[in-house]
Amino acid sequence: RIFWILGPTIRAEVNDKVIIHFKNLASRPYSIHPYGISYWKMSEGASYNDHTSASEKEDDVVKPKGEYVYVWEITDNLGPLDGDSRCLTSAYSSHVDQVRDFNSGLIGAILICKHGTLNSLGKQVNQQEFVLLFSVIDESKSWYLETDRIKYKIPGPRKSKRLMYSINGYINSSLPDLNLCKNRDVSWHLIAMGSVPNLFSIYFSGNGLLLRGHRVVSIELAPTAFTTAEMSPSSKSKWLLSCQNPEHQQGRVAMKYMMRTMSTKQRPIEWIHYITAEECDWDYNSIFLKKRLKNLEPSEYSLSAFRLRSQKLERNPNRIGKEYKKAVYVEYTDNTFTIVKYKPNPKSSKGILGPVLRGEVGDRFKIVFKNLASRPYNLNPHGLTKIKVETAGDHHVMNHSVQPNEVVTYFWNVTESDGPTQSDPGCQTHFYFSSVDVVRDMASGLIGPMLICRKEMLNMNARPIKIDRSKYLLLSLFDENKSWYINENIQKYCEEPSSVNTKDPEFYQSNLMYSINGFVNESAPNLDFCLKEDIFWHVIVGAQNDILSLYFHGQTFKRDGIYEDVLTLFPFSGETIRMDMDNIGQWLLKPLNYQYQSRGMRAKFTVRNCDNEEENYENLVNFINTEEEDLVIGFRVQQLRGQRLGNKFKKVVFQQYMDNTFRQPVIRGEFEEHLGILGPVIIAEVNEIIVVKFKNMASKPFSIHAHGVSRDIPEEYMDEEEKVIWPRKEEDIAYPNETKMYIWHVTKGSAPTNKDFDCRAWTYYSDVNPERDIHSGLIGPLIVCKAGTLNKVSDMTPKVQEFSLLFLTFDENKSWYLEDNIQIFCKTPCHIRPESPTFRASNRFHTINGYVAETLPGLVMAQYRLVRWYLINMAMSAEIYSVHFHSQPFAMRRTKEHRMGVYTLFPGSFGTIEMYPTKVGYWLLDCETSVHQQAGMRAISLVYNPRMYSFSQIHNLNS
């Protein structure tokens, strides 16, 4: 076989027993710890305080020349479910020191398959199989750093990072080619691991993929993550497999795979487009000075917009301002290129986007492309597998440059493997772009939307049928510093071009345009809708390093069979979502990443009242206030006198009360003990009304904002023309000692679908300044259930244990109480410098419900009883958490149910999973991203035998 860093692949079917005889021939202790399966304590291979005996810890650390036998029983509840592939992908690794063991090379694959999948040799029947590990290996964290430095004479500081962007341990596209056979299905078993939180966006050129029944162009994985994708190879060629994360592309995370046979020709229906690349002057905010700044409101967005105007949007001696020379795609009616059919327009909601291209499976695009710009460009599709250009043959189409005034003709065939499956939306969102230099071409503006549809989804004019309207969104950080026209823009728009220092960080920042369709600061026009209108959003993200969590205020959308209000988007990807406009008002569309939204990546959309029909709702009243208190949230580490604050901080939390006098607080019982810093659980069924009476007993203004549920609109917030002007943030704010009432409607768009679990998670938090409010402590779980699910006396789901977990790196530097904490907790004499990197790092706590390092109480559950976990990530940044339950695999549902061992929790996402714990004992629950895991994002859960102990007995023993 090809020699690579992965250990041998362990394969098993359900009801098999896996026996691993492990002999450690290395020079230091190691172990074997599996993901995604269940095991007893003597076969866990991980060391932590789990209250086990010495004999049960022998598996945790195997010393050099030592041996140990691990036994894993693959029971029915560990195998693939109906919605899964024939074989589930997971992994095993050493867990003595998770970070250093992995960076030293210890990782291998585990495949758990349905019965009858494997032959007598342990291979998949009638299936090609490839295992790929995508990883960023940090050699500075390897156990062998010093020996490698001496042996290979490695220069540089000892502690400097040495990151290796690799596939199966190979860097710089050096992995030997993989050979595939045409017309024989392929299973790609993909693993993403690493000690740094890098996102992988894996793209197979030339062939489509199936992932959990959905047609995908690329596969997004965050460490630690495992998945199985299916492919049916159809074309003879050599194709590129790569990671589209720009940071990884610089590290050349790529390889090639080859098909061996010829493909058959298809007779397509042809859509002809005449498109040019042209240069123009683009205004990122043409209405900003005329409208936005006339009547500034005292809100966070108005203030941030004002700061943005002063920093970036105003032209001055050494700042370009808001107008830039750019390149755009323009469509003409014929090959004379004289009559314009479509051109990017600041008065259109599509903004800077090129013309929309639409086609069905079996169709062919004929693109006659003329380059009317002053430098070489081209036009290439993302997500189509059969493309060619007349003058370049079948090879290197992506890199083929079209010179100024040159005309070329592209042919793009839409194959079956490019199109949506029955589980996908009728039309999937892709895009086309210039790829001569992807980063600089896209920074210059060349990108447009492309829809690939199932058959009979388009009419004869290539327009979608059975759809009210479609809207297109490009969320892009246009880095004008990387545009081909940066020097021209300096000369044209700066008042004193000679004074510009292009290496000045402030100048660089002034040219970063956080935009939606080329618009900043809510200046995107014509996003107006009617109540009950059926809208398809086609959302595109260009080339960037971070994921984006796009939040639709006031509305939900259905995706993979469940309702959401935050859409997770990956670099270089497109998504299609369907939204039924069911909540009137003027709403914000924005990323949750606070840096992106505050710097301009926001748009407003309006839903107008078209139907006065009322629905019947039942009221649920909650009385909640804010209270300030001192909480212990960190390690009990040695404190440098006068230089750090330690682990006790002043914070503010939501507290529930019995009635509207706010005198008698609701005391949390043993079932709520695990909530920690979280506010009270607000729980409701579909078609109910949640009424929250909120009293602010803190010293600063706060509010309550909820995801997933629609707001009641008071009549006083209608103007004389009956135009809805809600929500207005100022009216939401409760100042100290003030009381506000919030009314939320639990509609079908808030609730689980018929294919989902009985209840699902949302969240609520204060949003006067969401980032600072949450880091100060104001966040809680909101649970919405199907009708008839809850016990009307206790508001709990019968026969189900439920736990709500918030995974969050609390940054006390962003808390409203930083100055108070310095004054209260800095020991005299206090030498703290708030801007010090060391001090700021000491104030970041990687927590679960505000607790670190196995200190979270209350995670006690009965063996064989259904347990439902509500997982929340409200990081206002790009932090991704990989949640792993030791020895307890779980299921999640979308349109079908899927078995998993690690749950990837993206920013702004809420996950609901279920499990039946089968192994008693103390088990680790942690984030497998090593930077978070080692910093304390860990907890211990206890599974007990209910035939031997009651819950109260176990709780008292565990307290």
N, C-alpha and C positions, 0 to 999 in steps of 0.2 A: 504494500500500500504506500501511498504518498506519506512521507514523514512530516508530521506537523505537531504542534504543541499539545493538541487534544489527547487525552488518554483514550483507552479503548472504549468503544460505545457499548453500553450495557443495555441489552434488549430483553424484554419480558412481555408475556401476555397476562391478562387477568387470570387469577388463581394459580399463577406460578409462584415459586419461591426462589428468590435470588440469594445466593451464598457467595460472598466475597471473601476470599482468603488473601488478606493484605499483609505483605511483608515489606517493611521499611528498610530499603537499601540505601537511603540517603544519609547525610551526615547530621541531620537534626530531626526532632520529633515532628510527625505529621499525623493526619487522620483521614477518614473518608466520611463526608457528611452529604446526604442526598437531599435534593429539593423535590417537592411535588408528590411525595409518597408518605405513607405512615409507617412508623416503626416503634419498637419499644426502646426503653432507655439504654439498653445494652448495645444498641446498634445505631445510636444517633450520631456519634462522631463529632460532638460539639461540647465544649467545656464552658459551663456557667453555673451559677449557684442554683441547682435544681433539686437540692435536698435528697440526693441519691447516695447510696452506700459506696464504699471504695471499689467493690467488685463491679458496680454499675458504671463506674467512671473509667474503667480500663479501655473502653472504646474511644474515649475523648482524646487521648494522647498516646500514640504508638512511638516508642523511642527507637533510635537507630538500631537496626538488626532485630528489632522486635517484630512480633506477628500478632495478628488479631483476625478473627472471623466475624464478619458482619452478616446478619441475616435479615432480609427484607421480604415480607409476605405481601404479594400483590393481590389484594382482595378486590372483589367486584366494585367496591366504592372508590377505587383508585383508577379505574379504567376510563377510556374515552366515553363520553355521552353521545347522544344522537346527533348533536350539533357539532361534534368534534371530528377531526381527521381520524384515520384508522390508527395512527400512533401519536400519542402525546409526547411532546419534547420537554425534557427537564435536564438537570445536570447534577453532578456530584463534584465536590471540591474538598480541600482540607480546611478544617475550621479551628486549628490550634491558635493561629493568629490570622484571621480571615483576610486582612489586607495584604500582609507580607507573604502568606502562603500562595494567594492567587498571583501576585506579581512575580513570584518565583516560578510559576508555570503550572500549578496543580489544578487542573480543570478537565472534566470529561463529560460526555453526554449520556443521558438515560432516556430510552424510548419505551413507553408503556403502551402496549397495543391491544386492540380488540382480539377476542378469541378467533383463531384461524388465520391471523394475518401473517404469521411467521412460518417459514418452512423448517425442515429438520436442521438446517445449518444456522438458524436464527436470523435469516434475511427475510425482508418483506417480499411476499409473493407478487409477481407481475408488477413490480414497482422499483424504479431506480431510486436510490436513497443517497442524500448528501447531507453531512453535518457541517455547519459553518459557525465558527465562533467569531463574533465581532467584538473587539476589545481595544481599550486604550491601556496598555501595560506601562506602568511607571517603574522603570528599572531602578530608580533611586529608593524604592520601597521593597526591593527584593532582598531576601536573606543573603544573596550572593553578591551584593554590591561591591564589597571590599575585595573579594577574590577576583571579580570581573575587572575591577579597576586595575589591579596588579597584573592580571593575566593578559588583558587586552590593551593596557596602557591608556586608559580612558582619561582624558584631561578634564579640567573644570572642578568647581567646588563639590564636595562630597554630597551635600544635601540638595543640589540643584536637580530639578525634575528632568527625567529622561523619558519622555512619553513616546511610546511606540504604538502608532495607529495601525492596527493589524487585522488580518483575517486569518484565522487558524495559526497565528503567530508569525505570519509573513507580512512584511511592510513593503511599501513602494511598488505595489502591483506585482510582487514577485511570487505569489502563490502559483504553483504549477497549474496549467489549464485542466479543467474538468470536462470529460467527454460524455455527452448525453446522446441517447438514441431517439430518433423521431418516432412518433406514434406510440411511445411507451411512457406512461405517466411517471412523473418525478415528484418525490417528496423532499422538500427542502426543510431540514430541521435546523432552525436558526436560534442561536444563543447570543445574548448580549450580556457581557460581564465587564466589570471594571471597578477600580477603586476611586474613580472620579465620575461625577454625574454627567456623563456625555450622552447625548441623544444620537441614535443611529437612524437614518432614513435610507433604507436599503432598496436600491433600484436595479431590476433586472431588465436590461435593454433587450429588445427583440422578441420578448414573450410575455404574455399576461399571466397573472397569478390568481389563485383562489385562496382566500383566507377566511375561514369560518363561514364558507358559503357565499362570500362577497368577492366580486371582481375588484382587484386593487392594482394600482400601478407600482406603488412602492410600499414597503412594510416599515413601520416605525417601531423601534424598540428602545426602551430605556433600561439601563442596568438596574437591577437584575431582571431579565425577562427572557421568556422562552416561547417559541411558537412554531407551528408546522404550516407550511404553505404548499399548495399543489400546483403543478405546471404540466401542460400537455405540449411538448415541443413540436413545432410544425415547420420550421424553416431551417434550411441548411446555411450555416454561417458561423462566424465566430463573434460572440456577443460579449459585451462588457457588463459586469456586475460591480456596482460601486455604492458607496455611501454618499448621499447628496448633501450632507452637512458640510458647508464650505470649509470649516476648520479641518474636517477629516479629508476633504478633497486635497487640501494642501499637504496632508500627510499621505496622500495617494492610497487611501483605503479602497482598493479595487482589485479585480481579478478578471479572467476571461473564461467563458465556457463555450463549448462547441457542439453543434448538432451535425450528424453524420450524413443525412439523406436529403434529397431534393424535395421541395414542397410543390404542391399542385397549384396551378394558377386559378384565380377566381375572375369572374366576369362582373365587375362592379357597376353600380350606378354612380355617375360622376357629377360632383358639385364643383363648379369652376369659380374661382375667385381671382381677382386681379388686385394685387396688394403691393404697396410701395413702403419703403422706409423713408421718412421725410423728417427734416429738422424744423423745429418751431420754438417759440418762446412760451413757456408754461408758467402760469401763475398758480402757486399752491393754495392761495387763499384770496380769490378775487373779491369776495364779499366781506372779508374780515374788517377792513378799515371802514367800510360803508355802513355795516350793520352791527357787528359784534361789539364794537367799542363805543357805540353811541350811548348805550344804557347798560353799563357794567352792573351786574348784580353782586352782592356780597357773598359769593359762593366760592368754593375751592376751585371750580373750573374757570370761573371768570378771572380769578387772580392768577391762576397758572397761565391762562391765555394771555393776560396782560404781560406777564413775565416773558412768555414766548415771543410776543410781539416785540418787546424791547430788545430781546437777545437775537432773534433770528429774522423776523418778518420786516423789520425796518432796514432800509438801505442806509449805509453810512460810509465813511471813508474807507474802512477795511472790512465791510460786511456786504455780502451779495444781496441779501434781502429775501424776498419771496418769489421772485421771477428768475427762471433759469432757462437757458437754451437746452433743449432735449431732442431726442429722436422718438418718433411714434410711427405706428403702423396705420396706413390710410388705405381704404378700399375704393376702387374705381369700377365703372360699369363695364369696361371692355379693355382690350389690349392696346388701345390708343392712349390710355392713362390721361384722359382729358376731363371727363365728367366724374366728379367725386360722388361716391355712393355713401360712404361713411368716413367721418374724420373725428378724432378725439376732440371733445368740446367741453369747456368749463361750465356750460349751462346744462349738460347732460349728467345724469347720475353715474354713467359709466366713466366719466372723466377721461383719464389718460389712457384707458384700455383701448386696444385695437379692436377691429370688427369681430363680432361673434361668429364663429364657424360651427356649423352643426352637421352631424351625419349619423346614419344608422349603421349597425353591423351589416357588412356586405357592400357598403358604399365605398366610393373612392373620392378623395379630394384631389383636384388639379389646381395647384396654386401657381399662377404666373406672377413672379416676384421681380419687381424692378427696384433697384437701389437708387433712390434720388437723394441720398445723404452724401456727405463729403468724405466718408470713410467706409471701409468694408463692413458689411453686415450680412446676415442670412435670416432664414426663417425655418424653425424646426418645431415639431410637435412633441409634447411631453405625454407619454402614455400610449403611443401607437408603435406597432412593432415592424410594420412593413413600409419603409419610406425610402425614396430614392430621388435623385435630381438628375435630369437628363445629361448634364455635362460631367457628372462625377461618378457615374456607375452606382453600384450598390454599397460601396464602402466609404467610410469616413464622411458621411453626409453631414454629421454634426459639426465637423470642422471646416466644411467647404465655405470659403469666403466668396461673397458676391461683391465685386468691385463697384465703385460709383458709376452710375449710368448703365451697368450691366443688367441684363434680363435673363433669368433662369426659370425653368419650370420644374416644380416639385410634384411628385405623385405619392399620395399617402393612402394606403389601403387600410380599411377598418375591418380587421379580422374578428372572428368569433371570440378569440382570447382577449381582444381589446374591449369588448362590450360588457355592459352590466349583466349580472345574473338575475334570477328571479328574486333574490334577496336584496338586491340593490335598488336605488331609485331608478326610474325609467331612463333618465339621462344623467350620466356621470360628468363631473366637472374636471376638465383638463385645461391645458393652456399651451400656447405656442410662444416662442421667444427667439431671440438671436443668440447664437452660441459660438460666435467667433471667439469672444472672450466673455464667458457667461456673466461673471461678476460685473465687469465694466459695461457690457451691453445692456444688462438689466438696470444697472444704476443710471444709465442714460435714458431709459424709458421704454425699451422695446419688449412689450409683453401684451398678449391678448387672450381672451377666453375661447375655449373650444368645448363643445358638448358632444359626447359620444353616447348614442341612445340605442335602446333595444329596437327591434323591428316594429314598424307601425306606430312609432311614437311621434313622427314628424309628418307634416302634410307636404304637399308638392312644392311649397315654398320654403321648405326646411324650417317651418315654425312648429314648436311643440303643440300638441293637441291635448285637450282636457286639463289645461293649466290656466288659471286666471292670469297670473303674471309671473315673470322671472326678473330677478335683480342680480346684478353681478358686483362682487366686492373683491378688490385687490388690497390686501393688507400688506403694506410694504414699508420698510425702512429704506427710503431712497438715500443712499450715501452719495451725495453730490461730489464728495471729494474723490470718489472713484469713477465719476463720469468721464467720458472722453472729452467733455466740453468744459471741464473745470477752469482751465486757463482762459478760455474765451469768456466764460461767465465773470471771472475776476476783472478782466479788461473792460467788459461791457457795463457791468452793474456796480462795481465798486467805485466810489467817488475819487479815491486815491489808490489806484491799483498798485503802484510801486511800494506802498506802505504795507501791503499784505504779506504776512508771514504764514505760509501754508503749513508750517510745522507747529504753529501756535495751537494748543489744545482747544482754546475757546473758539478760534476760527473754525477748527475741524467740527466742533459740536454745532456751530451755527449752520453747518451745511448738512446736518442729519435731519431729514424730513420724515417724521413719523406720520404716515398718511394712509387714507382710505381712498382708493381710486385717484390718487394724486391730489387729494384735498386734505387740509389740516384744520383742526379746531372747529369741527361741526359745520364746515362750509360745503359739504357735499349736497347738491340740490336734488329736488324731485324725489325724495323718499317719503311719499305720501300714500297711504293705503286706506281701504275701507274695512270696517268691522265685518268679520266672517269671510273676508277675502282669503283665497288659497294662494299662498306665495311660495315660490321656489327660490331660495337663495343659492347662488353659485359662488362659492368663496374660494379665493386663491391666495396662497402665500408664496412669495418669491424666495430668492436665495438669501437666507440668513441663518444664524447659528441657533437661535432660541425657538422654542415652541411658543405659540400664542394661544391664550385661552380667551375666546371671543364671547363676551357676555351681552345677551339681548335683554335689556331691561323691559319688564312688563309683559313679556311673551315667552312661551315655551315652544319647542319644536320636537318632532318625533324622529328619533334616530335609532336604528337597530332595535325597534320595537318598544323603546321606552322614551318618556318625555324628559327633555333637558332644557336648560336655559344658558348653558355654557358650552361652546363648541371648541374642542381641542384641535388645533391645527399645527401641522408639522412643516418644517422648511421644505420648499419646493413641492407643494402638494395642492390638491384641490378637493373640495367637499361639496356635496349637494344636500341641502336640508329643506324639508317642507314645513311651513309654518302657517297655521290657521290664525289669522289675526282676531283675537278674542278679547282684547283689552284696550279700550279707547284711551287716548292720551298722547302726549309727546314724549318719546322715550329715547334713551341713549343706547347706542351700539358702540362698545368699546372693549379693548383687551383688559383683563384683570391686572396685568402687569402695570403697576402704578407709574413707572417711568415712561412707558409707551403712551398711556392715556393722558398723563399730565403734559407731555410734550407734543400733543396734537392728534394722536391716532384715535379720533372720536367722530361719530356722526350721529345726527338726530334723525329719527323717523317718526312719523305721525300716523296714528290710527284714528279715523273719524267715525262718529256714531252713525250707523246706517240701520240699526234694528233696535227698537226699544223693548223687545221681548224680555221679560224678567224670568229668572229661574228661582226655584225654591231652595233655600239654604237654612241650615240649622246653626245657631250661634254657639260658639265656645269662647268663654271669657277667660283671659289670663291677666294676672296682676304682677307686673315685673318692674323692678327698679334697678338702678345702678348703685353699687356700694364700693367704696375704696377700702382696701385692706392690704396687709402685708402678707405675701405668700412666699414660701420656699419652693423654688423651681429648679435649682441647679445642684451640681455635685457638692458634697461637703469637702471642698478642696482647701489646701492651705492658702490662706489669703495674705497677699503682700500688703503689709500695713500701710494704709494711706494711698494705695495705688490701684486697688480693685474694690468692687462693691461686695463680692462674695456671692451668696446664693439666695439672699432674701431681698425682695423688692416690693415696693408699693405698687399695687395694681388696682384695676377697677373691674368688677364682675357684675353679670346680671344675676339678680336674686329674686326668687319667686315669693309672693305673699298670698295669704289666705283670702284677703278681700281688699276693697279699695281704700281702707284706712291705712294700709301699709304699716301696720303695727306688729302683726304676727307672721314671721317668715315661715315658709314651708320647710320643714326639716327633711333633709335627704335621708333615705333609708339605705339598707345594704345593697339594694338593687341599683341605686344611683351613685354609690360611692365612687365608682370608676370614672364618673364624669369630670372630676378634677376641676380645672379652671372653667370648663364649659358652663354656659348658662343652663337653665332648666330645659328639659325636653318638651317642646311644643308638639303635640301630636293630634292629628285630625283625620277624618275620612273625607272622601270626595263628596262634593255638594254641601259641605259645611262651611260656616263662616268663622274665622278666627278673629276674636276681638282682643287686642292687647292694650291694657291701660298701663302706661309707662310713666313712672315717676323718677326723675333724675335727682338722686340724692348725692351725686358726686360734685366735685368742684369745677367741672368743665362741661361745656355743652356736648350732648350726645344724642343719639337717635336709635331707632330700630328699623333695619331694612331686611327684607326676607327674599330669598331666591325661590323661584318656582311657583309662587302664588301671586294672584293679581290683586291690585290695590283697589279699595273703594274710593271713588272720586267725590269729594264734597261739592255741593252745588256752588259754594262761594268761590271755587276755583274755576268757574266758567266765566268768560268775559262777555261783554254785551253782544258779541256776534255769535255766542255759543260755540266759540272755538276752544277746544280743550287745551289748557295750558298747564296741566298737571303731568308729572310731578314737579313741584317746586321745592327744592331742597331746604330753603329757608323755613317753610311751613312745617317741615318734618322735624326740625331741631327742637329738642327739649333743653332749655337752659337750666342751670342749677335751681332745684326746688320747684321746677315747672313740671306739669303733667300733660302728657299727650295721649291721644287714642289712635291706634292703628287698626284698620279693618282689612282683613285679607280673605279673598274668596278662593276656596279650594275647588278648582274646576277640573274637568277631565284631563286638561293639559298639565295639571300638577300631580296627578295620581299615577300609580302603576297601571300599565296596560294589562290586558287579559293574559299576556304571555310573560309578564314580569312576576317577581315575588309579591307577596301580599302587601308589603310596605316598602317605601323607598325613602332615601335621605335627601334633604335639602339643608339649608343653613340660614341663620339670621345673624346679623351683626350691626354694630353702629357704623353709619357711613357719612358722618360729618366730614371726616377724613378717613376713609376705609383702612388705609395702611396703618396709620398711627393708632386709630381706635382699636383695631384687632390686636396689634402688638401690645396695647395697654391692657388687653384681656377681655374685650367685649365681643364675644361670639358664642353661639349656642346651636344645638341641633333642632331642625324642624323635620318631623316625620309625617308623611302623608300615606294613608292606607286605602285599600279598596273598601267599598261599602260593606258593612257587616263584619269587619275584621276585629274591631276593638271590643273589649269588655267595657260596657258603659259605666260601670262603677269605678274601676281602677284605671281606665284609659290605657290598658296594656293589652298586648296580643296574647291570647291564651296559649299555653303549652309551648311557648317560644321564649327563650332567653335572648335578650337584646342588649347590645353594647354599641355605644356611639364613641368613635375615636377620631380625634383631631390630630393629624400629623402636621406639625408646624415648627419651624425654627423661629422661636420668639427672639426678636431683636430688641433688647431693652434700650438701644440707642435711638430707636424710633418711637419709643413710648412717650406719652405726654408727661410722664413722671420722672424723666431722666434727671432733671435738676433736683427734684425733691429727693430722689434716691441718693444722689451724691451728698446732699446735705444731711440726710438721715443716717446713711450706712457707711460713709467713708470715715474710717477711723482717724482720729486726730494724731499727729498733724496730717492733713489731707493734701496729697501731692498729685491728685488726679488731673490729667489733661484730657478733656473729652474728645479731642481730635486725634489722640494717640492711637495708632493701629492696634497696639497691644491691649489697651483699655477697651476699645470697641469690640475686639475679638472676644474678650472675657465676658461681654454682655450678651453673647449669642448662645441660646440654649436650644438644643435639638430635642424636642419634646414630643410626648404622646399625652394629650390632654393636660399639658403644662407640667408633666413629670418627666424626669430623665433617669436613665440607668437603673431599670428594674424597680423603681419606687412607686409606680402607679398601683394603687390598691383596687380591690374589688373585682378583678377579672376571674371569677369563679363560676364554673359551669359543670353541669352534670353529664356524665358519660352517656352516649347514645341519645341525648336529647337535642332537638333542633336548636341551633344557635344562629341568630342573625346579627351580622355586624354592619353598622353604618359607618363608612369611612369617608373622612372629609379632608380635603387639602385646599386651604384658602390662602396659600402663599401668593403675595402680590409680586411675584418674580417668576423665574423659570424653574423653580425647584420641583423636582420629580421624586416621588417616594415609591420604593418597591417594597410592598408589604408582604412579609413572609411569616407564616404560622408554622413553627416546627411541629412536624408529625401530624399536622391536621390539614389535609387538602380540603378544598372548598369548591363550591359551584357558583357561577355567576350566570345571569340570563340576559340575553338580548332577544333576538327573534327565536333563538333556541338556547338550551342550557349547555354550558361548557364547564369542563373540569379544569382547575388551575391549581398551581402551587405557589405562585407569586402574583400579587395584584399590583398593577402599575397605576399609581394615583397621580394624575396630572394636575397642574395648577388650576384651581377653580372647579375641580371635579368632585363628584360625590358618588361613592361606590356602595352598592348593597350586595352582600354575599351571604351565603348560607353554608353551614357545615353540620355534620353529626360527629362530634368528637368520639373517637373509638379507643384511645389509649389514655389511661389515667396517669397522672403525674403532673409535675411542674414543667411547663413548656415555655420556651422563649418566643416572643412575638416582637419582631423588629423590622426596621427598614434595612434592606440588604445593600443599599448604596453605602459603601464603606465609610465615606466621609460623615454621613449621618449616624450610621450604626456605632462607630467608634466614639462619636461625640455624645452618645447617650440616648438615641432614639430607639429605646428598647423597653420592653415590659415583660413581666412574667404572668402567665395565666395558669390556673389550676383546674385540672379536670379530675372530678371525684366520682366515686361509685355511689349512686344514690340509694342502692340497696343496703349500704353499710353506714352512710351518714346522711343526715338532713342538711339542707343548705345552711341553716343557722349554725349547726355544729361546725361545719367546715369553715364558715365565715369567721366564727370566734377563734378557731384554731389558727386561721391564717392571718388574723389581725395582729 
